Amino acid sequence: MTSSGCLGPCFDGPSVVVYPDGVWYGGVAESDVDEIVVSHLTGGEPVERLVYDWPDD
């Protein structure tokens, strides 16, 4: 784990970023962590319900 300052969507946190995929998760709860690990980190499939929806500029 690497701590950081604001990654951008500060008010929609907690945020998680999975590299090297560059997938951002927003509003992550402790209860979501196992699903992210199993589905994305182990299985290679992002957890779509948690993927951060960046606002249009």
N, CA, C, O and CB atoms as a CASP TS submission, in Angstrom:
PFRMAT TS
TARGET T0000
AUTHOR 0000-0000-0000
METHOD Language model
MODEL 1
PARENT N/A
ATOM      1  N   MET     1       0.847  -1.167   0.000  1.00  0.00           N
ATOM      2  CA  MET     1       0.000   0.000   0.000  1.00  0.00           C
ATOM      3  C   MET     1       0.893   1.230   0.000  1.00  0.00           C
ATOM      4  O   MET     1       1.914   1.276   0.685  1.00  0.00           O
ATOM      5  CB  MET     1      -0.964  -0.003   1.214  1.00  0.00           C
ATOM      6  N   THR     2       0.494   2.214  -0.772  1.00  0.00           N
ATOM      7  CA  THR     2       1.202   3.478  -0.823  1.00  0.00           C
ATOM      8  C   THR     2       0.223   4.578  -0.451  1.00  0.00           C
ATOM      9  O   THR     2      -0.825   4.718  -1.080  1.00  0.00           O
ATOM     10  CB  THR     2       1.825   3.726  -2.227  1.00  0.00           C
ATOM     11  N   SER     3       0.556   5.348   0.556  1.00  0.00           N
ATOM     12  CA  SER     3      -0.316   6.456   0.910  1.00  0.00           C
ATOM     13  C   SER     3      -0.008   7.639  -0.003  1.00  0.00           C
ATOM     14  O   SER     3       1.073   7.732  -0.584  1.00  0.00           O
ATOM     15  CB  SER     3      -0.146   6.847   2.404  1.00  0.00           C
ATOM     16  N   SER     4      -0.980   8.536  -0.114  1.00  0.00           N
ATOM     17  CA  SER     4      -0.788   9.690  -0.973  1.00  0.00           C
ATOM     18  C   SER     4      -1.693  10.820  -0.505  1.00  0.00           C
ATOM     19  O   SER     4      -2.535  10.646   0.375  1.00  0.00           O
ATOM     20  CB  SER     4      -1.071   9.333  -2.448  1.00  0.00           C
ATOM     21  N   GLY     5      -1.500  11.960  -1.105  1.00  0.00           N
ATOM     22  CA  GLY     5      -2.423  13.068  -0.908  1.00  0.00           C
ATOM     23  C   GLY     5      -3.607  12.851  -1.826  1.00  0.00           C
ATOM     24  O   GLY     5      -3.887  11.721  -2.226  1.00  0.00           O
ATOM     25  N   CYS     6      -4.297  13.910  -2.159  1.00  0.00           N
ATOM     26  CA  CYS     6      -5.457  13.811  -3.036  1.00  0.00           C
ATOM     27  C   CYS     6      -5.030  13.314  -4.420  1.00  0.00           C
ATOM     28  O   CYS     6      -4.097  13.845  -5.024  1.00  0.00           O
ATOM     29  CB  CYS     6      -6.172  15.179  -3.148  1.00  0.00           C
ATOM     30  N   LEU     7      -5.727  12.288  -4.909  1.00  0.00           N
ATOM     31  CA  LEU     7      -5.443  11.742  -6.231  1.00  0.00           C
ATOM     32  C   LEU     7      -6.315  12.374  -7.311  1.00  0.00           C
ATOM     33  O   LEU     7      -6.152  12.081  -8.495  1.00  0.00           O
ATOM     34  CB  LEU     7      -5.640  10.238  -6.226  1.00  0.00           C
ATOM     35  N   GLY     8      -7.231  13.232  -6.908  1.00  0.00           N
ATOM     36  CA  GLY     8      -8.135  13.881  -7.862  1.00  0.00           C
ATOM     37  C   GLY     8      -9.561  13.854  -7.355  1.00  0.00           C
ATOM     38  O   GLY     8     -10.122  14.909  -7.062  1.00  0.00           O
ATOM     39  N   PRO     9     -10.169  12.674  -7.242  1.00  0.00           N
ATOM     40  CA  PRO     9     -11.565  12.616  -6.783  1.00  0.00           C
ATOM     41  C   PRO     9     -11.664  12.557  -5.253  1.00  0.00           C
ATOM     42  O   PRO     9     -12.248  11.624  -4.700  1.00  0.00           O
ATOM     43  CB  PRO     9     -12.269  11.398  -7.396  1.00  0.00           C
ATOM     44  N   CYS    10     -11.095  13.548  -4.580  1.00  0.00           N
ATOM     45  CA  CYS    10     -11.007  13.536  -3.109  1.00  0.00           C
ATOM     46  C   CYS    10     -12.355  13.405  -2.416  1.00  0.00           C
ATOM     47  O   CYS    10     -12.467  12.735  -1.390  1.00  0.00           O
ATOM     48  CB  CYS    10     -10.335  14.789  -2.631  1.00  0.00           C
ATOM     49  N   PHE    11     -13.371  14.041  -2.971  1.00  0.00           N
ATOM     50  CA  PHE    11     -14.660  14.047  -2.298  1.00  0.00           C
ATOM     51  C   PHE    11     -15.491  12.815  -2.617  1.00  0.00           C
ATOM     52  O   PHE    11     -16.599  12.671  -2.102  1.00  0.00           O
ATOM     53  CB  PHE    11     -15.426  15.282  -2.673  1.00  0.00           C
ATOM     54  N   ASP    12     -14.978  11.925  -3.455  1.00  0.00           N
ATOM     55  CA  ASP    12     -15.670  10.686  -3.800  1.00  0.00           C
ATOM     56  C   ASP    12     -14.923   9.474  -3.260  1.00  0.00           C
ATOM     57  O   ASP    12     -15.114   8.359  -3.745  1.00  0.00           O
ATOM     58  CB  ASP    12     -15.833  10.571  -5.316  1.00  0.00           C
ATOM     59  N   GLY    13     -14.083   9.683  -2.269  1.00  0.00           N
ATOM     60  CA  GLY    13     -13.231   8.626  -1.731  1.00  0.00           C
ATOM     61  C   GLY    13     -13.943   7.807  -0.693  1.00  0.00           C
ATOM     62  O   GLY    13     -15.117   8.039  -0.404  1.00  0.00           O
ATOM     63  N   PRO    14     -13.254   6.867  -0.142  1.00  0.00           N
ATOM     64  CA  PRO    14     -11.865   6.541  -0.426  1.00  0.00           C
ATOM     65  C   PRO    14     -11.688   6.022  -1.855  1.00  0.00           C
ATOM     66  O   PRO    14     -12.576   5.391  -2.428  1.00  0.00           O
ATOM     67  CB  PRO    14     -11.357   5.508   0.571  1.00  0.00           C
ATOM     68  N   SER    15     -10.530   6.308  -2.395  1.00  0.00           N
ATOM     69  CA  SER    15     -10.203   5.911  -3.760  1.00  0.00           C
ATOM     70  C   SER    15      -9.114   4.854  -3.761  1.00  0.00           C
ATOM     71  O   SER    15      -8.256   4.810  -2.879  1.00  0.00           O
ATOM     72  CB  SER    15      -9.765   7.124  -4.586  1.00  0.00           C
ATOM     73  N   VAL    16      -9.173   4.000  -4.782  1.00  0.00           N
ATOM     74  CA  VAL    16      -8.153   2.972  -4.996  1.00  0.00           C
ATOM     75  C   VAL    16      -7.798   3.032  -6.475  1.00  0.00           C
ATOM     76  O   VAL    16      -8.684   3.125  -7.324  1.00  0.00           O
ATOM     77  CB  VAL    16      -8.660   1.521  -4.566  1.00  0.00           C
ATOM     78  N   VAL    17      -6.513   2.979  -6.787  1.00  0.00           N
ATOM     79  CA  VAL    17      -6.067   2.939  -8.177  1.00  0.00           C
ATOM     80  C   VAL    17      -5.272   1.658  -8.366  1.00  0.00           C
ATOM     81  O   VAL    17      -4.352   1.371  -7.599  1.00  0.00           O
ATOM     82  CB  VAL    17      -5.210   4.204  -8.550  1.00  0.00           C
ATOM     83  N   VAL    18      -5.629   0.889  -9.392  1.00  0.00           N
ATOM     84  CA  VAL    18      -4.925  -0.360  -9.689  1.00  0.00           C
ATOM     85  C   VAL    18      -4.024  -0.119 -10.888  1.00  0.00           C
ATOM     86  O   VAL    18      -4.495   0.158 -11.991  1.00  0.00           O
ATOM     87  CB  VAL    18      -5.926  -1.535  -9.963  1.00  0.00           C
ATOM     88  N   TYR    19      -2.730  -0.227 -10.658  1.00  0.00           N
ATOM     89  CA  TYR    19      -1.736  -0.113 -11.722  1.00  0.00           C
ATOM     90  C   TYR    19      -1.169  -1.480 -12.023  1.00  0.00           C
ATOM     91  O   TYR    19      -1.098  -2.299 -11.106  1.00  0.00           O
ATOM     92  CB  TYR    19      -0.610   0.870 -11.334  1.00  0.00           C
ATOM     93  N   PRO    20      -0.762  -1.786 -13.230  1.00  0.00           N
ATOM     94  CA  PRO    20      -0.568  -0.871 -14.354  1.00  0.00           C
ATOM     95  C   PRO    20      -1.829  -0.637 -15.175  1.00  0.00           C
ATOM     96  O   PRO    20      -1.774   0.052 -16.194  1.00  0.00           O
ATOM     97  CB  PRO    20       0.510  -1.395 -15.246  1.00  0.00           C
ATOM     98  N   ASP    21      -2.971  -1.200 -14.754  1.00  0.00           N
ATOM     99  CA  ASP    21      -4.206  -1.071 -15.529  1.00  0.00           C
ATOM    100  C   ASP    21      -4.745   0.353 -15.565  1.00  0.00           C
ATOM    101  O   ASP    21      -5.429   0.732 -16.516  1.00  0.00           O
ATOM    102  CB  ASP    21      -5.256  -1.985 -14.965  1.00  0.00           C
ATOM    103  N   GLY    22      -4.444   1.146 -14.539  1.00  0.00           N
ATOM    104  CA  GLY    22      -4.950   2.503 -14.478  1.00  0.00           C
ATOM    105  C   GLY    22      -6.443   2.569 -14.193  1.00  0.00           C
ATOM    106  O   GLY    22      -7.115   3.523 -14.584  1.00  0.00           O
ATOM    107  N   VAL    23      -6.961   1.552 -13.511  1.00  0.00           N
ATOM    108  CA  VAL    23      -8.376   1.526 -13.158  1.00  0.00           C
ATOM    109  C   VAL    23      -8.556   2.213 -11.807  1.00  0.00           C
ATOM    110  O   VAL    23      -7.883   1.882 -10.831  1.00  0.00           O
ATOM    111  CB  VAL    23      -8.921   0.063 -13.118  1.00  0.00           C
ATOM    112  N   TRP    24      -9.470   3.166 -11.769  1.00  0.00           N
ATOM    113  CA  TRP    24      -9.767   3.924 -10.556  1.00  0.00           C
ATOM    114  C   TRP    24     -11.072   3.428  -9.960  1.00  0.00           C
ATOM    115  O   TRP    24     -12.059   3.241 -10.670  1.00  0.00           O
ATOM    116  CB  TRP    24      -9.845   5.440 -10.851  1.00  0.00           C
ATOM    117  N   TYR    25     -11.069   3.218  -8.660  1.00  0.00           N
ATOM    118  CA  TYR    25     -12.272   2.863  -7.917  1.00  0.00           C
ATOM    119  C   TYR    25     -12.572   3.996  -6.955  1.00  0.00           C
ATOM    120  O   TYR    25     -11.661   4.543  -6.335  1.00  0.00           O
ATOM    121  CB  TYR    25     -12.105   1.505  -7.159  1.00  0.00           C
ATOM    122  N   GLY    26     -13.842   4.351  -6.827  1.00  0.00           N
ATOM    123  CA  GLY    26     -14.241   5.419  -5.920  1.00  0.00           C
ATOM    124  C   GLY    26     -15.286   4.955  -4.938  1.00  0.00           C
ATOM    125  O   GLY    26     -16.064   4.046  -5.229  1.00  0.00           O
ATOM    126  N   GLY    27     -15.307   5.578  -3.774  1.00  0.00           N
ATOM    127  CA  GLY    27     -16.278   5.221  -2.752  1.00  0.00           C
ATOM    128  C   GLY    27     -16.093   3.814  -2.232  1.00  0.00           C
ATOM    129  O   GLY    27     -17.066   3.142  -1.888  1.00  0.00           O
ATOM    130  N   VAL    28     -14.856   3.364  -2.172  1.00  0.00           N
ATOM    131  CA  VAL    28     -14.544   1.998  -1.769  1.00  0.00           C
ATOM    132  C   VAL    28     -14.696   1.843  -0.257  1.00  0.00           C
ATOM    133  O   VAL    28     -14.185   2.653   0.516  1.00  0.00           O
ATOM    134  CB  VAL    28     -13.119   1.617  -2.209  1.00  0.00           C
ATOM    135  N   ALA    29     -15.403   0.794   0.149  1.00  0.00           N
ATOM    136  CA  ALA    29     -15.560   0.456   1.559  1.00  0.00           C
ATOM    137  C   ALA    29     -14.658  -0.731   1.886  1.00  0.00           C
ATOM    138  O   ALA    29     -14.237  -1.472   0.998  1.00  0.00           O
ATOM    139  CB  ALA    29     -17.049   0.135   1.897  1.00  0.00           C
ATOM    140  N   GLU    30     -14.378  -0.892   3.145  1.00  0.00           N
ATOM    141  CA  GLU    30     -13.554  -2.029   3.573  1.00  0.00           C
ATOM    142  C   GLU    30     -14.143  -3.350   3.083  1.00  0.00           C
ATOM    143  O   GLU    30     -13.407  -4.281   2.755  1.00  0.00           O
ATOM    144  CB  GLU    30     -13.422  -2.049   5.106  1.00  0.00           C
ATOM    145  N   SER    31     -15.452  -3.425   3.035  1.00  0.00           N
ATOM    146  CA  SER    31     -16.120  -4.651   2.587  1.00  0.00           C
ATOM    147  C   SER    31     -15.941  -4.915   1.087  1.00  0.00           C
ATOM    148  O   SER    31     -16.253  -6.012   0.624  1.00  0.00           O
ATOM    149  CB  SER    31     -17.599  -4.575   2.913  1.00  0.00           C
ATOM    150  N   ASP    32     -15.449  -3.941   0.322  1.00  0.00           N
ATOM    151  CA  ASP    32     -15.214  -4.104  -1.125  1.00  0.00           C
ATOM    152  C   ASP    32     -13.820  -4.628  -1.445  1.00  0.00           C
ATOM    153  O   ASP    32     -13.574  -5.081  -2.563  1.00  0.00           O
ATOM    154  CB  ASP    32     -15.422  -2.780  -1.835  1.00  0.00           C
ATOM    155  N   VAL    33     -12.918  -4.575  -0.496  1.00  0.00           N
ATOM    156  CA  VAL    33     -11.509  -4.886  -0.763  1.00  0.00           C
ATOM    157  C   VAL    33     -11.318  -6.312  -1.250  1.00  0.00           C
ATOM    158  O   VAL    33     -10.601  -6.531  -2.227  1.00  0.00           O
ATOM    159  CB  VAL    33     -10.680  -4.662   0.486  1.00  0.00           C
ATOM    160  N   ASP    34     -11.940  -7.290  -0.595  1.00  0.00           N
ATOM    161  CA  ASP    34     -11.778  -8.687  -1.024  1.00  0.00           C
ATOM    162  C   ASP    34     -12.244  -8.883  -2.460  1.00  0.00           C
ATOM    163  O   ASP    34     -11.608  -9.611  -3.223  1.00  0.00           O
ATOM    164  CB  ASP    34     -12.553  -9.628  -0.094  1.00  0.00           C
ATOM    165  N   GLU    35     -13.351  -8.238  -2.839  1.00  0.00           N
ATOM    166  CA  GLU    35     -13.860  -8.365  -4.201  1.00  0.00           C
ATOM    167  C   GLU    35     -12.883  -7.774  -5.217  1.00  0.00           C
ATOM    168  O   GLU    35     -12.676  -8.351  -6.284  1.00  0.00           O
ATOM    169  CB  GLU    35     -15.222  -7.681  -4.324  1.00  0.00           C
ATOM    170  N   ILE    36     -12.287  -6.637  -4.894  1.00  0.00           N
ATOM    171  CA  ILE    36     -11.297  -6.030  -5.788  1.00  0.00           C
ATOM    172  C   ILE    36     -10.088  -6.945  -5.933  1.00  0.00           C
ATOM    173  O   ILE    36      -9.585  -7.139  -7.040  1.00  0.00           O
ATOM    174  CB  ILE    36     -10.859  -4.643  -5.262  1.00  0.00           C
ATOM    175  N   VAL    37      -9.623  -7.504  -4.835  1.00  0.00           N
ATOM    176  CA  VAL    37      -8.451  -8.389  -4.881  1.00  0.00           C
ATOM    177  C   VAL    37      -8.752  -9.632  -5.710  1.00  0.00           C
ATOM    178  O   VAL    37      -7.973  -9.986  -6.596  1.00  0.00           O
ATOM    179  CB  VAL    37      -8.018  -8.794  -3.454  1.00  0.00           C
ATOM    180  N   VAL    38      -9.866 -10.296  -5.437  1.00  0.00           N
ATOM    181  CA  VAL    38     -10.187 -11.546  -6.136  1.00  0.00           C
ATOM    182  C   VAL    38     -10.529 -11.294  -7.599  1.00  0.00           C
ATOM    183  O   VAL    38      -9.995 -11.962  -8.484  1.00  0.00           O
ATOM    184  CB  VAL    38     -11.352 -12.259  -5.447  1.00  0.00           C
ATOM    185  N   SER    39     -11.419 -10.332  -7.860  1.00  0.00           N
ATOM    186  CA  SER    39     -11.876 -10.105  -9.224  1.00  0.00           C
ATOM    187  C   SER    39     -10.822  -9.425 -10.095  1.00  0.00           C
ATOM    188  O   SER    39     -10.552  -9.869 -11.211  1.00  0.00           O
ATOM    189  CB  SER    39     -13.131  -9.275  -9.207  1.00  0.00           C
ATOM    190  N   HIS    40     -10.226  -8.345  -9.583  1.00  0.00           N
ATOM    191  CA  HIS    40      -9.325  -7.561 -10.430  1.00  0.00           C
ATOM    192  C   HIS    40      -7.871  -8.000 -10.317  1.00  0.00           C
ATOM    193  O   HIS    40      -7.239  -8.338 -11.318  1.00  0.00           O
ATOM    194  CB  HIS    40      -9.435  -6.099 -10.077  1.00  0.00           C
ATOM    195  N   LEU    41      -7.348  -7.996  -9.108  1.00  0.00           N
ATOM    196  CA  LEU    41      -5.917  -8.301  -8.972  1.00  0.00           C
ATOM    197  C   LEU    41      -5.592  -9.745  -9.298  1.00  0.00           C
ATOM    198  O   LEU    41      -4.547 -10.026  -9.885  1.00  0.00           O
ATOM    199  CB  LEU    41      -5.453  -7.991  -7.574  1.00  0.00           C
ATOM    200  N   THR    42      -6.474 -10.667  -8.924  1.00  0.00           N
ATOM    201  CA  THR    42      -6.221 -12.084  -9.199  1.00  0.00           C
ATOM    202  C   THR    42      -6.800 -12.510 -10.541  1.00  0.00           C
ATOM    203  O   THR    42      -6.146 -13.211 -11.313  1.00  0.00           O
ATOM    204  CB  THR    42      -6.803 -12.949  -8.087  1.00  0.00           C
ATOM    205  N   GLY    43      -8.050 -12.078 -10.821  1.00  0.00           N
ATOM    206  CA  GLY    43      -8.752 -12.534 -12.014  1.00  0.00           C
ATOM    207  C   GLY    43      -8.644 -11.640 -13.230  1.00  0.00           C
ATOM    208  O   GLY    43      -9.027 -12.048 -14.326  1.00  0.00           O
ATOM    209  N   GLY    44      -8.127 -10.416 -13.063  1.00  0.00           N
ATOM    210  CA  GLY    44      -7.959  -9.523 -14.202  1.00  0.00           C
ATOM    211  C   GLY    44      -9.218  -8.817 -14.660  1.00  0.00           C
ATOM    212  O   GLY    44      -9.210  -8.163 -15.703  1.00  0.00           O
ATOM    213  N   GLU    45     -10.313  -8.933 -13.898  1.00  0.00           N
ATOM    214  CA  GLU    45     -11.578  -8.297 -14.262  1.00  0.00           C
ATOM    215  C   GLU    45     -11.909  -7.189 -13.273  1.00  0.00           C
ATOM    216  O   GLU    45     -12.115  -7.465 -12.092  1.00  0.00           O
ATOM    217  CB  GLU    45     -12.719  -9.333 -14.309  1.00  0.00           C
ATOM    218  N   PRO    46     -11.965  -5.935 -13.732  1.00  0.00           N
ATOM    219  CA  PRO    46     -12.340  -4.841 -12.839  1.00  0.00           C
ATOM    220  C   PRO    46     -13.739  -5.050 -12.254  1.00  0.00           C
ATOM    221  O   PRO    46     -14.591  -5.691 -12.870  1.00  0.00           O
ATOM    222  CB  PRO    46     -12.278  -3.507 -13.586  1.00  0.00           C
ATOM    223  N   VAL    47     -13.960  -4.509 -11.074  1.00  0.00           N
ATOM    224  CA  VAL    47     -15.260  -4.562 -10.415  1.00  0.00           C
ATOM    225  C   VAL    47     -16.051  -3.359 -10.926  1.00  0.00           C
ATOM    226  O   VAL    47     -15.921  -2.254 -10.401  1.00  0.00           O
ATOM    227  CB  VAL    47     -15.124  -4.551  -8.827  1.00  0.00           C
ATOM    228  N   GLU    48     -16.861  -3.579 -11.941  1.00  0.00           N
ATOM    229  CA  GLU    48     -17.531  -2.485 -12.662  1.00  0.00           C
ATOM    230  C   GLU    48     -18.359  -1.587 -11.752  1.00  0.00           C
ATOM    231  O   GLU    48     -18.401  -0.377 -11.972  1.00  0.00           O
ATOM    232  CB  GLU    48     -18.421  -3.051 -13.741  1.00  0.00           C
ATOM    233  N   ARG    49     -19.015  -2.136 -10.746  1.00  0.00           N
ATOM    234  CA  ARG    49     -19.886  -1.326  -9.891  1.00  0.00           C
ATOM    235  C   ARG    49     -19.106  -0.312  -9.066  1.00  0.00           C
ATOM    236  O   ARG    49     -19.689   0.631  -8.530  1.00  0.00           O
ATOM    237  CB  ARG    49     -20.686  -2.221  -8.968  1.00  0.00           C
ATOM    238  N   LEU    50     -17.792  -0.498  -8.959  1.00  0.00           N
ATOM    239  CA  LEU    50     -16.960   0.395  -8.171  1.00  0.00           C
ATOM    240  C   LEU    50     -16.050   1.292  -9.017  1.00  0.00           C
ATOM    241  O   LEU    50     -15.410   2.198  -8.484  1.00  0.00           O
ATOM    242  CB  LEU    50     -16.127  -0.411  -7.228  1.00  0.00           C
ATOM    243  N   VAL    51     -15.989   1.047 -10.327  1.00  0.00           N
ATOM    244  CA  VAL    51     -15.112   1.841 -11.182  1.00  0.00           C
ATOM    245  C   VAL    51     -15.579   3.291 -11.144  1.00  0.00           C
ATOM    246  O   VAL    51     -16.760   3.586 -11.327  1.00  0.00           O
ATOM    247  CB  VAL    51     -15.102   1.296 -12.645  1.00  0.00           C
ATOM    248  N   TYR    52     -14.623   4.190 -10.901  1.00  0.00           N
ATOM    249  CA  TYR    52     -14.925   5.610 -10.752  1.00  0.00           C
ATOM    250  C   TYR    52     -15.408   6.180 -12.071  1.00  0.00           C
ATOM    251  O   TYR    52     -14.788   5.963 -13.113  1.00  0.00           O
ATOM    252  CB  TYR    52     -13.694   6.382 -10.253  1.00  0.00           C
ATOM    253  N   ASP    53     -16.512   6.908 -12.030  1.00  0.00           N
ATOM    254  CA  ASP    53     -17.093   7.552 -13.204  1.00  0.00           C
ATOM    255  C   ASP    53     -16.634   9.003 -13.233  1.00  0.00           C
ATOM    256  O   ASP    53     -17.219   9.862 -12.573  1.00  0.00           O
ATOM    257  CB  ASP    53     -18.653   7.458 -13.191  1.00  0.00           C
ATOM    258  N   TRP    54     -15.581   9.271 -14.003  1.00  0.00           N
ATOM    259  CA  TRP    54     -15.014  10.619 -14.077  1.00  0.00           C
ATOM    260  C   TRP    54     -16.022  11.567 -14.708  1.00  0.00           C
ATOM    261  O   TRP    54     -16.598  11.260 -15.752  1.00  0.00           O
ATOM    262  CB  TRP    54     -13.693  10.621 -14.882  1.00  0.00           C
ATOM    263  N   PRO    55     -16.236  12.725 -14.075  1.00  0.00           N
ATOM    264  CA  PRO    55     -17.164  13.703 -14.663  1.00  0.00           C
ATOM    265  C   PRO    55     -16.602  14.269 -15.964  1.00  0.00           C
ATOM    266  O   PRO    55     -15.388  14.392 -16.131  1.00  0.00           O
ATOM    267  CB  PRO    55     -17.447  14.848 -13.668  1.00  0.00           C
ATOM    268  N   ASP    56     -17.496  14.607 -16.871  1.00  0.00           N
ATOM    269  CA  ASP    56     -17.075  15.240 -18.129  1.00  0.00           C
ATOM    270  C   ASP    56     -16.601  16.655 -17.834  1.00  0.00           C
ATOM    271  O   ASP    56     -17.188  17.363 -17.015  1.00  0.00           O
ATOM    272  CB  ASP    56     -18.237  15.255 -19.176  1.00  0.00           C
ATOM    273  N   ASP    57     -15.545  17.051 -18.502  1.00  0.00           N
ATOM    274  CA  ASP    57     -15.016  18.420 -18.312  1.00  0.00           C
ATOM    275  C   ASP    57     -15.775  19.409 -19.134  1.00  0.00           C
ATOM    276  O   ASP    57     -15.472  20.602 -19.101  1.00  0.00           O
ATOM    277  CB  ASP    57     -13.539  18.493 -18.669  1.00  0.00           C
TER
END
